[in-house]
Amino acid sequence: MQDFELWWLLVFPVFFGLGWFAARVDMRAVLGQAKAIPAAYFKTLLALVNNHSDRAVEALTEVVRHAPRDHELPLVLAQLHKKRGEHDLAIRLLTPILQQVDDLQPSQRDALRFELAQNFLRAGLVDRAEELLLHLTQGNHPSNRAHEARKLLLEIYQQERNWPLAIELARTLKSQDFSFQHELAQYHCELAQAALIKSDWSAARAHVADALAASRRSCRASLIAGDIERAEGQWEAAIARWQGIESQNPDYLSLVGERLMDAYEQQGKPQEGIALLTGYLRQYPQLELGDVLYPKIAALSGERAALSFLRETVHSQPSLTGLGKLIEAQIGGLDPEQRLDAEVARNLVQSHGKRLNVYRCKRCHFRAKIFFWHCPACGEWESFTPNRSEALAV
């Protein structure tokens, strides 16, 4: 036993020496590699860390110039150009690599194609972007790359308003993580709207049915369904369709308030229309139905009743727009001196309220005077608030 322990004592320094020698060799290799790295690499990293993309582009361009066989660096440089909005520079950098270099690995070629397609799309060269993306969705390409290509293709089809292809692609992209139900419903609604404009009632009804099959809560589909019934003179059916929006999302009732009132008037039942919309407004104070109701109440029940309604609305849901209308409604009963003061107050309130009273995208906060189903800024569907709000617009 003692001999065994003595033997270990003799061997231990040998192992220690070997470990020290290996560490020295590794350190020399690391130092050698560090010396071989161009200084521009470190300039690029430092510039990126300090958020100086212009310096990073200059430094990385120098690296690319000295390493023409490195195909990863042009990709990084192209991504920097894209981030800065310099899509033409990214295109000029990547195009010759794809055309001339034969020793690219399939994964490298796919990455370059996808990056080039993104720059083509941002530069407005949609056809060339589509060609590259279609190539990535066909053949033997990694599933994640093909998936990303399809998502970008879907963006292109939306821009081109090619709804049949968008529907086909969205169905392909459907997964447990993302159902595309709102998008599919909106694509069918776009087709239904186009058919309605052409007075093709049967096609419009079919697309509405497809939209509701994709999403039972599609308020736009119910709105268009009511428009189809109205176009055919079926007022009761139109009212039923529009009223169905309450069970889907009551916020969207503002978009059919005028339609509902008109339908009741066409049937000679304006009081029923006023009662319905007034009930909605009391239950959902955020709805914008005052502009529809005030003149109708004034015409049927007189200015006093209309003023009482307006005052109740402003008290329950205060807003600069409502206050401006309330002041305007009472100006006629004032003496000349008071009227002058009231007009100044009304003009100030209405001017400020008009500037703030906008629709807003809940995703990117883009603001607009008109309502959009598809945000023109971020491309999100059903992201606009259906009721304008001064608080949201600040």
N, C-alpha and C positions, 0 to 999 in steps of 0.2 A: 504493500500500500504506500509506503514511504517512497519507494522507487518510482511509482506511478506519479505521485505528486511532484517529485523532483523533475521528472521528464516534462511535465506541463510547464513548470517554471522555466525550463530551458527553451521550450518552443514558443512561449508567449511573446518574447521580444522579437522573434523572427516574424510573427504575424503582424505585430505592430509596425515593424519596419516596412513590410510589404504594403500595408495600408497607407503609410505616409508617402511611399514612393508613388502609389497609384493616384493619390490626391494631387501630388505635384504634377504628374503627367496630365491629369484632367484639367487642372488649373492652367497649365501652359496651353492646352488645346483651346480652352475658353478664351484666354487672352489673345491667342492667335486668330481665332474667329472674330473677336471683337475688333482687332486691328484691320481685318479684311473688310468689315462693313463700311461702306462709304459714309462720310460725314453727313451727306445729305439725308440719309435715313434718320439720323438723330435730329436734324433740323426739321424734318417732316413731323416726327413725333412731338417735338417741342411745340411746333406751331399748332398742331391739332389739340394738344393739351391746353394751350393758351387761347384756343378758339380763333386762331388767325388762319382762316382757310386760304387766303390769298398767298401767304408765305408757304403754307403746306403744298399748294399747287406748284409753286416755283421750285421748291426743294424736290418734290417727287418727280417733276418733269426732268430735273437733272439726273435723278437716279435712273429713270427709264432710259434716258439717253445713253447711260453708261452700262446698262444691262439689257440689251436688245433681245436676248433670248428668254428673259423672265416674263412670262405671260400673265402672271398674277398682278404685277405692278401696274400695267396699263388699265386693268380692271379697277383697281383702287383709285387711280388718277381719274378715270372716267366717272366714277361715283362722286368724287369731289367736284368735278365739273358740273355734274347733274345737280348736286346740292346747291351750287351757286347759280343755277339756271343757264349755264353755258353748254347747252345741248349740242350746238354745232361743233364745238371743240371735242366733246365726247364722241360724237359720230365720226369725226375725222380721225380720231385716235384709234377707234375700235374697228372701223370698216376694213382698213388694209390688213389688219392682223387676221381677221376671219377669211379674207380673200387669198392671202399669200402664204400663211403659215400652215405647214402640213403636219407638224409634229405635235399638234395640240391633242391633249387627252379629251375623250368625249365629254367629261364633266366640265373641263375648261371651256370647250367650244360652246356648250350649252349655257354656261354662265355668261360668256361674252355675248351670245345671241340675245339672252334675256335682257342684259344691260343695254344693248344696242336698241332693242325693241322699245324699252322704256324711254330712251332718249328720242327715238323717232316719234313716239306718241306725243311726248311733251313738245316736240318741235313742230307738230302738226302734220307730220308725214305718216298719216294713219295707215295707208295702204301698205307701206313698207313694214310698219310695225306689225300689222296683221299677218303678213307673209311669214315673218320670223316666228311669231307666236304660234301660228298654225303648225309650223314645222316642229315646234317643241311639244305640241300635244299629240303628235303622231309618231309612230315608230317606238323604238326601245329607249325611252328617256326615263330618268328617275321620277317616281310618282309625285314627289314634292315639287319638282321643277315643272312638270306638266300641270299640276294643280295651280301653281302661281301663274303660269301662262294663260290658263283658262280664265282665271279671275281678271287678268288684264284684258283678255279678249272680250269679256263681258262688259267691261268699261267702254271698250270701243263700240260694241253693238248698241250700247245705250246712247253714246254720242251720235251714232249714225241713225238712231231710232229704228234699228232693225229688230223689231220686237219678236218676230218668230224665231230668229237665231238666238236672241237673248233668252227666250223661254227654254229652248232646247239646251242651251249651255247651263242655265241655272239649275235645270233638273239634273244635269250631270254632276254639278257641284254640290248638290244637296248631301248633307251628312248629318250625323247625330249632333255635331257641334253647331251647325248652322243650317236652318231649314230653307232659307230663301223664300219663305211663305209670303212675306210682305212684298218682296221684289216681284215674285211671280204674279201676285194679285195685281200689282201696278202695271206690269207689262200687258196683262190681259185687259186692264182698264184702258190703257192707251189704244189698244186695238178696238175696244168697244167704242171709245170716243170717236175714233176715225170712222168707224162704220155708221155711227149716229149722224155724223156730219154728212155722210153720203146717203142718208135716209135708208140704209140697209138694216131694217129693224131686226130681222131674224139673226143676222150675223152679230149685231150689237148684243142681242139677248144671249147668244151662245157665249160670247166673250165675257159677259157679266157673270154667267153661270160658272165659267172656268175660274174667274177671279174669286168668286165666293167659295168655290171648291178649294182653292189654294189658301184662302184666309177668310173664315166666316165673319171676321171682325172688320172686313174691308168697308169702311164708310164710303169710300169713293165709288165702289161697286154699287152700293145702295143708292147713292146720289144719281149715278148714271142710269140705273134701272128706273128710277122715278122720272128722269128726263125722257126715257124711251116711252113710258106710259103717257106722259104729257104730250109728246109729239104725236101720239096716236089718239089724243083726245080722251084718254082714260083717266079722268081727274081723281076719282076715288082710289084707283090703283096707284096712281102717282103719290097721293098723300100717304097711303099705307107704306109705300117704299121709303119715302123720306122720313116718316115717323119711326121707321125701324132703326134709324141711325142712333136713336136714344139708347137702345140696348147694346149697341156696338161701342160707341164712345160719345157721350152727350156733348162734349166740347165742339163736335163738328156740326151741331144743330144750327150754329150761326151761318153756315154755308148754305142752308136750305130755308132759312127764315123767309126770304122774299119769295121763293118758289112756293112755299106752303101758303102764304098769304094770297098770292096770285091764284092758286088753285081753288081756294075757298071763294074768292071773288068771282071766279069763272062759274061757280055753281050758285052764285047769289047768296052766299053764306059768309059775308065778311065778319060778322060778329063772332062766329065760331072760330074763324082764323085768329082774330084778336085774342079770344079767350085761350086758345091753344098756346100762342106765342107768349102771352102774359104769364101763363102757368109755367112754361119753360123758364122764363126769365126769373121768376120767383124761386124756382127750385134750383136753377143753375145761374147765379148772379153774374158769373163771368162771361155769359153769352153776349154777343153783340147783336141785339135785336131792337135796340132803341130807335135806330134810324128807320127801321121798317114800321114799327108800331106807332111812333109819335104822330106822323101825318095821317095815318089811318084812324087813330083815336080822335084826332082833331076834326077830321072830316065827318065822322059818324056821331061823336058825342060832344063836340065843341072844344074850344080852346081851354076852358077851365079844366075839363077832365084830362086833356092832353098835358097841361101844365102840372097837374097833380101827379100824373104818371111819371113825367120827367123828373119831378122833384124826388119822388120815391126811388127812382132808379139811381139818381146821383147819390142819395143818402146811403143806399145799400151797397153800391159799388162806386165809390168816389173816383173821379178821373177829371183831368183837365178838359178833355173833349166834352164830357157830359156837362161840366160846369159852364163851359162856353155856350153850349146850347141852352142851358137853363137861363143864363143871363140874356141871351138873344130873345128867348121866348117872353121875357118880362119887359123888354125895352119899350114896347109899344104903349104900356100903361104908365110910363114915367113922364114927368114934365120936361121941357126942353133942356134945362140945365142938368138935371139928373141923367137925362138920356145921353148927353154928351159924355159924362163921366162913365156911364155904363158901357158906351160904345168903345171907349178907350180900353176899359178892363176886358171887354169881350174880345177885342182884337188881339190884345196881348196874350190872353189865355188860349184862344184858338190857334194863334200862330205857334206858340210854344207846344201846345198839345199836338198839333199836326206834325211837328218835327219829331216828336217822341213816339207818336202813335203808329207803330209799325209791326209787321209780322217778323218773327225771328226764328232762325234755325236753332233747335235745341242742341245740336251737335257742335256746329262751328260758330254759332252766334251771328251768322250773316243776317242782315236786316233788309227788308224790302217793303215797299208800299203795297204790293200785291201778293196774294197767296200763291205759293208753289207747292205742288205735290212732291217735286224732286228738287232738292236744293241746288241751285246753279253754282254754288261755291264749292261745297264738299261732296256733292253727288249722292247724299243720303236721301232715302225715300221716307215720306211721312214724318219728316223731322220738323216741319214748320208748325208753329202754334196757330191753330185755326182762329184764335181770337187775339186781336192786337192788344198789346199791353204796354202802357207807358213805363211801368216799373221794370219790365224785361228789357226795354230798349235803352235804359240809361247806361 
